[in-house]
Amino acid sequence: MGSRRFILLVFITGICNAARGDIVWASRELDFRPALGDEKVVGRFVFKNTGAQAVKITSVETCCGCVATSLQKKTYQPGEKGEIELTFAIGQRTGLQQKTVIVRTEGSGNRETQLVMRVFLPEPVKVTPTFLSWRIGEKATSKTITLKITPDSQIRVLA
């Protein structure tokens, strides 16, 4: 008797899940390596509603003001594809920049999905060490810093 109830419960759960909408993402993480001088990076997170009901995107929240989002529309019917476009403004940033976006939906079990955009920004000049100091009472000796210039940069050293 117990196994029949279990089978019935699994069957009913399967029917309920099949009757809702479900967003499936092509990828939830994107990596970019822009060139020196690029001002922005544009990433597209592609998805498809693989469920049997419409899914509504209720919000797309960015982690900071340097990321803008664009969505073609809010409601996607079964079998319909869409994309969320992220535009990251590089500004004066260098090194690894990891930006996250939270997408909230209705009709797919009211889910939250985190999308990640990683941008590896080249440094035109690498200074090592980044800070020099002399302690009070320390002998005034010379100290050295090293400058490493990225080959693609427009920086030239004149002797």
JOQUI-V389728 format. One line per field, one symbol per residue. ss: DSSP state (H for helix, E for strand, L for the rest). psi: psi as a letter, one per 40 degrees, with the letter a starting at -180 (. if undefined). A space follows every 50 residues. Layout:
ss->???
psi->???
This chain:
ss->LHHHHHHHHHHHHHHHHHLLLLEEELLLEEEELLLLLLLEEEEEEEEEEL LLLLEEEEEEEELLLLEEEEELLLEELLLLEEEEEEEEELLLLLEEEEEE EEEEEELLLLLEEEEEEEEEELLLEEEELLLLLLLLLLLLLLLLLEEEEL LLLLLLLLL
psi->ddddddddddddddddddeiihhhhdiehhiigiiheidihhihhiihhe aeiihhhdihhieieehiihhdidhhiheiiaihhhhhhdbeiiahhhhi hhhhiieffgihhhihhhhhhihdhhhhiehiihiheihgiiihihhhhh deiehihh.
